[in-house]
Amino acid sequence: QVQLVESGGGLVQAGGSLRLSCAASGLTFSNYAMGWFRQSPGKEREFVAAISRSGGSTNYADSVKGRFTISRENAKNSVYLQMNSLKPEETAVYYCAAASTGHYYIPSDLSVFSFWGQGTQVTVSS
């Protein structure tokens, strides 16, 4: 049974930082590209960042480039999202997801991801 468990969300002031973590179990972690998505009330779930199976390649939504960093530790079956200079409009539930892909492919399409965590709430106050 595949499980993805996010942690690290919380309340932060605008301009602040948070580091999200996602611990995976029940799958061969290094066989999966990993991604982070977010969803605000009344909005569709949107792509934030993704990382290839080895961690050698990354992809970001334009809105977070230069502020967010995705990384992974395959030995720990974990993926992380460092978020800096947070904005109030980035208040959302953040989800970790896994996609079975080729070595170098970094998906951003939500439909490609097979497994999802339950999400962690990030609230950015103004």
GULO-503499 format. One record per residue (C-alpha): residue in one letter; z, x, y. Coordinates in Angstrom, 3 decimals, padded with zeros to 6 digits. Layout:
<recs>
{residu: A, w: Z, u: X, v: Y} .
...
</recs>
This chain:
<recs>
{residu: Q, w: 000.000, u: 000.000, v: 000.000} .
{residu: V, w: -001.139, u: 001.499, v: 003.261} .
{residu: Q, w: 001.341, u: 001.476, v: 006.117} .
{residu: L, w: 000.929, u: 002.676, v: 009.680} .
{residu: V, w: 004.116, u: 002.640, v: 011.725} .
{residu: E, w: 004.023, u: 003.263, v: 015.460} .
{residu: S, w: 006.951, u: 004.439, v: 017.552} .
{residu: G, w: 007.673, u: 005.835, v: 020.991} .
{residu: G, w: 006.857, u: 002.868, v: 023.162} .
{residu: G, w: 009.142, u: 001.698, v: 025.936} .
{residu: L, w: 009.550, u: 001.129, v: 029.631} .
{residu: V, w: 008.359, u: 003.782, v: 032.056} .
{residu: Q, w: 007.713, u: 003.899, v: 035.781} .
{residu: A, w: 004.208, u: 004.272, v: 037.140} .
{residu: G, w: 003.218, u: 007.925, v: 037.062} .
{residu: G, w: 005.487, u: 008.608, v: 034.129} .
{residu: S, w: 004.761, u: 009.763, v: 030.594} .
{residu: L, w: 005.271, u: 008.562, v: 027.054} .
{residu: R, w: 004.400, u: 010.009, v: 023.666} .
{residu: L, w: 003.475, u: 007.591, v: 020.921} .
{residu: S, w: 003.670, u: 008.504, v: 017.258} .
{residu: C, w: 002.149, u: 006.900, v: 014.194} .
{residu: A, w: 003.338, u: 007.705, v: 010.690} .
{residu: A, w: 000.955, u: 006.876, v: 007.848} .
{residu: S, w: 001.686, u: 006.337, v: 004.183} .
{residu: G, w: -000.173, u: 005.052, v: 001.139} .
{residu: L, w: -003.445, u: 006.810, v: 001.958} .
{residu: T, w: -004.931, u: 010.282, v: 001.864} .
{residu: F, w: -004.418, u: 010.876, v: 005.539} .
{residu: S, w: -006.906, u: 013.704, v: 005.940} .
{residu: N, w: -009.696, u: 011.414, v: 004.701} .
{residu: Y, w: -009.311, u: 009.129, v: 007.710} .
{residu: A, w: -010.248, u: 009.361, v: 011.329} .
{residu: M, w: -007.421, u: 007.932, v: 013.407} .
{residu: G, w: -007.481, u: 005.917, v: 016.576} .
{residu: W, w: -005.332, u: 004.294, v: 019.206} .
{residu: F, w: -006.120, u: 000.906, v: 020.702} .
{residu: R, w: -004.272, u: -001.329, v: 023.137} .
{residu: Q, w: -004.102, u: -005.010, v: 023.916} .
{residu: S, w: -002.696, u: -006.745, v: 026.982} .
{residu: P, w: -001.872, u: -010.465, v: 027.063} .
{residu: G, w: -005.017, u: -012.540, v: 027.384} .
{residu: K, w: -007.298, u: -009.571, v: 026.871} .
{residu: E, w: -009.243, u: -008.218, v: 023.947} .
{residu: R, w: -008.030, u: -005.200, v: 022.036} .
{residu: E, w: -009.640, u: -002.101, v: 023.511} .
{residu: F, w: -010.321, u: 001.432, v: 022.391} .
{residu: V, w: -008.136, u: 004.172, v: 023.859} .
{residu: A, w: -008.716, u: 007.341, v: 021.842} .
{residu: A, w: -009.729, u: 008.619, v: 018.419} .
{residu: I, w: -009.604, u: 011.864, v: 016.498} .
{residu: S, w: -011.640, u: 013.195, v: 013.597} .
{residu: R, w: -010.258, u: 013.837, v: 010.142} .
{residu: S, w: -009.504, u: 017.491, v: 010.786} .
{residu: G, w: -008.408, u: 016.970, v: 014.363} .
{residu: G, w: -011.180, u: 019.183, v: 015.643} .
{residu: S, w: -012.934, u: 016.480, v: 017.639} .
{residu: T, w: -011.658, u: 013.743, v: 019.898} .
{residu: N, w: -013.029, u: 010.819, v: 021.874} .
{residu: Y, w: -011.474, u: 008.917, v: 024.768} .
{residu: A, w: -012.086, u: 005.805, v: 026.759} .
{residu: D, w: -013.283, u: 006.739, v: 030.239} .
{residu: S, w: -010.226, u: 005.110, v: 031.776} .
{residu: V, w: -007.810, u: 007.538, v: 030.094} .
{residu: K, w: -009.774, u: 010.795, v: 030.095} .
{residu: G, w: -007.767, u: 013.622, v: 031.596} .
{residu: R, w: -004.483, u: 011.718, v: 031.287} .
{residu: F, w: -004.113, u: 010.917, v: 027.575} .
{residu: T, w: -004.259, u: 013.329, v: 024.652} .
{residu: I, w: -004.609, u: 012.378, v: 021.006} .
{residu: S, w: -003.537, u: 014.815, v: 018.290} .
{residu: R, w: -002.680, u: 014.780, v: 014.615} .
{residu: E, w: -000.695, u: 016.704, v: 012.029} .
{residu: N, w: -002.228, u: 016.154, v: 008.610} .
{residu: A, w: 000.695, u: 017.894, v: 006.904} .
{residu: K, w: 002.972, u: 015.210, v: 008.347} .
{residu: N, w: 000.568, u: 012.280, v: 007.956} .
{residu: S, w: 000.995, u: 011.614, v: 011.647} .
{residu: V, w: -001.068, u: 010.997, v: 014.752} .
{residu: Y, w: 000.166, u: 011.103, v: 018.330} .
{residu: L, w: -000.849, u: 009.883, v: 021.752} .
{residu: Q, w: 000.510, u: 011.718, v: 024.776} .
{residu: M, w: 000.146, u: 009.495, v: 027.817} .
{residu: N, w: 000.600, u: 010.925, v: 031.307} .
{residu: S, w: 000.260, u: 009.425, v: 034.780} .
{residu: L, w: 000.664, u: 005.935, v: 033.394} .
{residu: K, w: -000.440, u: 002.948, v: 035.465} .
{residu: P, w: 000.998, u: -000.582, v: 035.543} .
{residu: E, w: -002.290, u: -002.005, v: 034.282} .
{residu: E, w: -001.833, u: 000.024, v: 031.128} .
{residu: T, w: 001.042, u: -002.169, v: 030.061} .
{residu: A, w: 000.062, u: -003.326, v: 026.584} .
{residu: V, w: 000.832, u: -003.223, v: 022.908} .
{residu: Y, w: -000.545, u: 000.026, v: 021.540} .
{residu: Y, w: -001.883, u: 000.092, v: 018.003} .
{residu: C, w: -002.575, u: 002.930, v: 015.613} .
{residu: A, w: -005.528, u: 002.518, v: 013.250} .
{residu: A, w: -007.248, u: 004.390, v: 010.405} .
{residu: A, w: -010.956, u: 004.559, v: 009.580} .
{residu: S, w: -012.502, u: 006.002, v: 006.435} .
{residu: T, w: -015.293, u: 008.160, v: 007.809} .
{residu: G, w: -017.253, u: 011.339, v: 007.389} .
{residu: H, w: -015.720, u: 014.622, v: 008.424} .
{residu: Y, w: -016.966, u: 014.733, v: 011.981} .
{residu: Y, w: -017.393, u: 011.090, v: 012.925} .
{residu: I, w: -015.073, u: 009.743, v: 015.600} .
{residu: P, w: -015.338, u: 005.964, v: 015.689} .
{residu: S, w: -014.512, u: 003.872, v: 018.717} .
{residu: D, w: -015.637, u: 000.510, v: 017.365} .
{residu: L, w: -012.661, u: -001.606, v: 016.415} .
{residu: S, w: -014.511, u: -003.038, v: 013.403} .
{residu: V, w: -014.780, u: 000.375, v: 011.737} .
{residu: F, w: -011.027, u: 000.734, v: 011.377} .
{residu: S, w: -009.672, u: -000.561, v: 008.082} .
{residu: F, w: -005.945, u: -000.257, v: 008.537} .
{residu: W, w: -003.734, u: -001.156, v: 011.494} .
{residu: G, w: -000.131, u: -000.738, v: 012.482} .
{residu: Q, w: 002.046, u: -003.474, v: 013.950} .
{residu: G, w: 001.949, u: -001.966, v: 017.418} .
{residu: T, w: 004.451, u: -000.632, v: 019.912} .
{residu: Q, w: 005.021, u: -002.094, v: 023.366} .
{residu: V, w: 004.403, u: 000.083, v: 026.407} .
{residu: T, w: 005.500, u: -001.331, v: 029.746} .
{residu: V, w: 004.676, u: 000.499, v: 032.968} .
{residu: S, w: 006.593, u: -000.710, v: 035.995} .
{residu: S, w: 005.248, u: -000.383, v: 039.529} .
</recs>
